[in-house]
Amino acid sequence: MNTLHDSLLIKEGYLASTSIGYGLTSLKKAGIQSKGEYYQAFFLLSIGLERMMKLIIIQNHRGKNNYTFPDNKTMRSYSHNLLELFNSVVEFTTDKKLLKNVEISMKLLKFLSEFAMSDRYYNIDYLTGRRMTEDPLIQWANIQDELLNRYVSTIKKRKKKNDCLKEILNENSYVIVYSEKNKLVKDAKELIEETDKAQLVQGYAVYYLLQIIRVLATIIEDIEYEYNLYPCLRELFEHYNYDYSKAEIINKKKWTIS
């Protein structure tokens, strides 16, 4: 037993789990008036998921190699590509049921992977004339539109419920704010509608991201049980695997454990 190694492994588990929790919490808060929450969510989720998957690789290596750790060169070879990391760790499971109905989830993971590898400095890169990718908030707005189209009936009901309030505010208010697509919004009614849409759509985004997190939490649990590993990290991620209903996930505001 190496006490220092055990301690550092547990610390890394806390870092990954907490980053994911705060990332999901920020994503649920994000919207036209809270754009900083988008960036917080993208940073923390990409960091947390990368570290969680690298912990799975470490635990799998330890299980197969007499509890020894992989060397640094091996771990660095995985870089920040979340899709490649995911494809690597799912090879550790034979339970193919874990990978059902993850099409939208994989699209979100691809977005976070691109953010981690090239889009983190988009604003500064654009302002300083560096090579261009697409604005990550515009990319995310396009994902929101896809979710909106999928769940349009639910969102229409919410819009109708607030129509009276919107009309009153629209007659007595003036706003200036930029949308996620850099469109200038001056209409209070449109602002409220965009805020309502984000609150609901973000809940669905959390739901689909959670499908990926649950796959990873199950894989790390299975590996640790199979090889009787200590320290075990599964307890740090088990709250993501609770038996929440879809409605509970969509409406849940806080994913951190105090």
Contacts in CASP RR format, 6 or more apart in sequence:
PFRMAT RR
TARGET T0000
AUTHOR 0000-0000-0000
METHOD contacts of the structure
MODEL  1
MNTLHDSLLIKEGYLASTSIGYGLTSLKKAGIQSKGEYYQAFFLLSIGLE
RMMKLIIIQNHRGKNNYTFPDNKTMRSYSHNLLELFNSVVEFTTDKKLLK
NVEISMKLLKFLSEFAMSDRYYNIDYLTGRRMTEDPLIQWANIQDELLNR
YVSTIKKRKKKNDCLKEILNENSYVIVYSEKNKLVKDAKELIEETDKAQL
VQGYAVYYLLQIIRVLATIIEDIEYEYNLYPCLRELFEHYNYDYSKAEII
NKKKWTIS
5 69 0 8 1.000
6 230 0 8 1.000
6 231 0 8 1.000
9 55 0 8 1.000
9 58 0 8 1.000
9 231 0 8 1.000
9 233 0 8 1.000
10 231 0 8 1.000
10 233 0 8 1.000
12 51 0 8 1.000
12 55 0 8 1.000
13 51 0 8 1.000
13 52 0 8 1.000
13 55 0 8 1.000
13 233 0 8 1.000
13 236 0 8 1.000
14 236 0 8 1.000
15 48 0 8 1.000
15 51 0 8 1.000
16 48 0 8 1.000
16 49 0 8 1.000
16 51 0 8 1.000
16 52 0 8 1.000
16 55 0 8 1.000
16 236 0 8 1.000
16 237 0 8 1.000
17 48 0 8 1.000
17 52 0 8 1.000
17 236 0 8 1.000
17 237 0 8 1.000
18 256 0 8 1.000
19 44 0 8 1.000
19 45 0 8 1.000
19 47 0 8 1.000
19 48 0 8 1.000
19 51 0 8 1.000
20 44 0 8 1.000
20 45 0 8 1.000
20 48 0 8 1.000
20 49 0 8 1.000
20 52 0 8 1.000
20 213 0 8 1.000
20 237 0 8 1.000
20 240 0 8 1.000
20 255 0 8 1.000
21 44 0 8 1.000
21 255 0 8 1.000
21 256 0 8 1.000
22 40 0 8 1.000
22 44 0 8 1.000
22 255 0 8 1.000
22 256 0 8 1.000
23 40 0 8 1.000
23 41 0 8 1.000
23 44 0 8 1.000
23 45 0 8 1.000
23 255 0 8 1.000
24 41 0 8 1.000
24 45 0 8 1.000
24 206 0 8 1.000
24 209 0 8 1.000
24 210 0 8 1.000
24 255 0 8 1.000
25 253 0 8 1.000
25 254 0 8 1.000
25 255 0 8 1.000
25 256 0 8 1.000
26 37 0 8 1.000
26 38 0 8 1.000
26 40 0 8 1.000
26 41 0 8 1.000
26 44 0 8 1.000
27 37 0 8 1.000
27 38 0 8 1.000
27 41 0 8 1.000
27 45 0 8 1.000
27 202 0 8 1.000
27 203 0 8 1.000
27 205 0 8 1.000
27 206 0 8 1.000
27 209 0 8 1.000
28 199 0 8 1.000
28 202 0 8 1.000
28 203 0 8 1.000
28 206 0 8 1.000
28 252 0 8 1.000
28 253 0 8 1.000
28 255 0 8 1.000
29 37 0 8 1.000
29 202 0 8 1.000
29 253 0 8 1.000
30 36 0 8 1.000
30 37 0 8 1.000
30 38 0 8 1.000
30 41 0 8 1.000
30 198 0 8 1.000
30 202 0 8 1.000
31 37 0 8 1.000
31 38 0 8 1.000
31 180 0 8 1.000
31 194 0 8 1.000
31 195 0 8 1.000
31 198 0 8 1.000
31 199 0 8 1.000
31 202 0 8 1.000
32 177 0 8 1.000
32 178 0 8 1.000
32 179 0 8 1.000
32 180 0 8 1.000
32 185 0 8 1.000
32 191 0 8 1.000
32 194 0 8 1.000
32 195 0 8 1.000
32 198 0 8 1.000
33 177 0 8 1.000
33 191 0 8 1.000
33 195 0 8 1.000
35 137 0 8 1.000
35 180 0 8 1.000
38 136 0 8 1.000
38 137 0 8 1.000
38 140 0 8 1.000
38 180 0 8 1.000
42 112 0 8 1.000
42 115 0 8 1.000
42 120 0 8 1.000
42 136 0 8 1.000
42 140 0 8 1.000
43 120 0 8 1.000
45 112 0 8 1.000
45 209 0 8 1.000
46 80 0 8 1.000
46 82 0 8 1.000
46 112 0 8 1.000
46 113 0 8 1.000
46 115 0 8 1.000
46 116 0 8 1.000
47 116 0 8 1.000
49 82 0 8 1.000
49 85 0 8 1.000
49 109 0 8 1.000
49 112 0 8 1.000
49 212 0 8 1.000
49 213 0 8 1.000
49 216 0 8 1.000
50 80 0 8 1.000
50 82 0 8 1.000
50 85 0 8 1.000
50 116 0 8 1.000
52 213 0 8 1.000
52 216 0 8 1.000
52 220 0 8 1.000
52 237 0 8 1.000
53 78 0 8 1.000
53 82 0 8 1.000
53 85 0 8 1.000
53 86 0 8 1.000
53 88 0 8 1.000
53 89 0 8 1.000
53 216 0 8 1.000
54 75 0 8 1.000
54 78 0 8 1.000
54 85 0 8 1.000
55 220 0 8 1.000
55 233 0 8 1.000
56 89 0 8 1.000
56 92 0 8 1.000
56 216 0 8 1.000
56 219 0 8 1.000
56 220 0 8 1.000
56 223 0 8 1.000
57 70 0 8 1.000
57 75 0 8 1.000
57 78 0 8 1.000
57 85 0 8 1.000
57 88 0 8 1.000
57 89 0 8 1.000
58 69 0 8 1.000
58 70 0 8 1.000
58 75 0 8 1.000
59 220 0 8 1.000
59 223 0 8 1.000
59 224 0 8 1.000
59 227 0 8 1.000
59 229 0 8 1.000
59 233 0 8 1.000
60 89 0 8 1.000
60 92 0 8 1.000
60 223 0 8 1.000
61 68 0 8 1.000
61 69 0 8 1.000
61 70 0 8 1.000
61 74 0 8 1.000
62 68 0 8 1.000
62 69 0 8 1.000
62 227 0 8 1.000
62 229 0 8 1.000
63 223 0 8 1.000
63 226 0 8 1.000
63 227 0 8 1.000
63 229 0 8 1.000
64 227 0 8 1.000
67 229 0 8 1.000
78 84 0 8 1.000
78 85 0 8 1.000
78 88 0 8 1.000
79 117 0 8 1.000
80 113 0 8 1.000
80 116 0 8 1.000
80 117 0 8 1.000
81 113 0 8 1.000
81 116 0 8 1.000
81 117 0 8 1.000
82 109 0 8 1.000
82 110 0 8 1.000
82 112 0 8 1.000
82 113 0 8 1.000
82 116 0 8 1.000
83 106 0 8 1.000
83 109 0 8 1.000
83 110 0 8 1.000
83 113 0 8 1.000
86 106 0 8 1.000
86 109 0 8 1.000
86 212 0 8 1.000
89 216 0 8 1.000
89 219 0 8 1.000
90 98 0 8 1.000
90 99 0 8 1.000
90 215 0 8 1.000
90 219 0 8 1.000
92 219 0 8 1.000
92 222 0 8 1.000
92 223 0 8 1.000
93 218 0 8 1.000
93 219 0 8 1.000
93 222 0 8 1.000
95 218 0 8 1.000
95 222 0 8 1.000
98 214 0 8 1.000
98 215 0 8 1.000
98 218 0 8 1.000
98 219 0 8 1.000
99 215 0 8 1.000
101 211 0 8 1.000
102 211 0 8 1.000
102 212 0 8 1.000
102 215 0 8 1.000
104 146 0 8 1.000
104 147 0 8 1.000
104 208 0 8 1.000
105 208 0 8 1.000
105 209 0 8 1.000
105 211 0 8 1.000
105 212 0 8 1.000
106 212 0 8 1.000
107 143 0 8 1.000
108 143 0 8 1.000
108 205 0 8 1.000
108 208 0 8 1.000
108 209 0 8 1.000
108 212 0 8 1.000
109 209 0 8 1.000
109 212 0 8 1.000
111 136 0 8 1.000
111 139 0 8 1.000
111 140 0 8 1.000
111 143 0 8 1.000
114 133 0 8 1.000
114 136 0 8 1.000
114 139 0 8 1.000
115 136 0 8 1.000
118 133 0 8 1.000
119 133 0 8 1.000
119 134 0 8 1.000
119 136 0 8 1.000
119 139 0 8 1.000
122 133 0 8 1.000
122 135 0 8 1.000
122 136 0 8 1.000
124 130 0 8 1.000
125 131 0 8 1.000
125 132 0 8 1.000
125 133 0 8 1.000
126 132 0 8 1.000
126 135 0 8 1.000
135 182 0 8 1.000
137 180 0 8 1.000
137 181 0 8 1.000
137 182 0 8 1.000
138 180 0 8 1.000
138 181 0 8 1.000
138 182 0 8 1.000
140 180 0 8 1.000
141 179 0 8 1.000
141 180 0 8 1.000
141 181 0 8 1.000
143 205 0 8 1.000
144 180 0 8 1.000
144 197 0 8 1.000
144 198 0 8 1.000
144 201 0 8 1.000
144 202 0 8 1.000
144 205 0 8 1.000
147 201 0 8 1.000
147 204 0 8 1.000
147 205 0 8 1.000
148 155 0 8 1.000
148 197 0 8 1.000
148 201 0 8 1.000
150 204 0 8 1.000
151 200 0 8 1.000
151 201 0 8 1.000
151 204 0 8 1.000
154 200 0 8 1.000
155 196 0 8 1.000
155 197 0 8 1.000
155 200 0 8 1.000
155 201 0 8 1.000
158 196 0 8 1.000
158 200 0 8 1.000
159 193 0 8 1.000
159 196 0 8 1.000
162 192 0 8 1.000
162 196 0 8 1.000
165 192 0 8 1.000
166 188 0 8 1.000
166 189 0 8 1.000
166 192 0 8 1.000
166 193 0 8 1.000
167 189 0 8 1.000
169 188 0 8 1.000
169 189 0 8 1.000
169 192 0 8 1.000
170 187 0 8 1.000
170 188 0 8 1.000
170 189 0 8 1.000
173 188 0 8 1.000
174 186 0 8 1.000
174 188 0 8 1.000
175 185 0 8 1.000
175 186 0 8 1.000
175 187 0 8 1.000
175 188 0 8 1.000
175 191 0 8 1.000
176 184 0 8 1.000
176 185 0 8 1.000
176 186 0 8 1.000
177 184 0 8 1.000
177 185 0 8 1.000
177 191 0 8 1.000
178 184 0 8 1.000
178 185 0 8 1.000
179 185 0 8 1.000
179 194 0 8 1.000
185 191 0 8 1.000
185 194 0 8 1.000
200 250 0 8 1.000
203 249 0 8 1.000
203 250 0 8 1.000
203 251 0 8 1.000
204 250 0 8 1.000
206 249 0 8 1.000
206 250 0 8 1.000
206 252 0 8 1.000
206 255 0 8 1.000
207 246 0 8 1.000
207 249 0 8 1.000
207 250 0 8 1.000
210 240 0 8 1.000
210 249 0 8 1.000
213 237 0 8 1.000
213 240 0 8 1.000
214 240 0 8 1.000
214 241 0 8 1.000
216 237 0 8 1.000
217 234 0 8 1.000
217 237 0 8 1.000
217 238 0 8 1.000
217 240 0 8 1.000
217 241 0 8 1.000
218 241 0 8 1.000
220 233 0 8 1.000
220 234 0 8 1.000
220 237 0 8 1.000
221 234 0 8 1.000
221 237 0 8 1.000
221 238 0 8 1.000
221 241 0 8 1.000
223 229 0 8 1.000
224 232 0 8 1.000
224 233 0 8 1.000
224 234 0 8 1.000
239 257 0 8 1.000
240 255 0 8 1.000
244 252 0 8 1.000
END
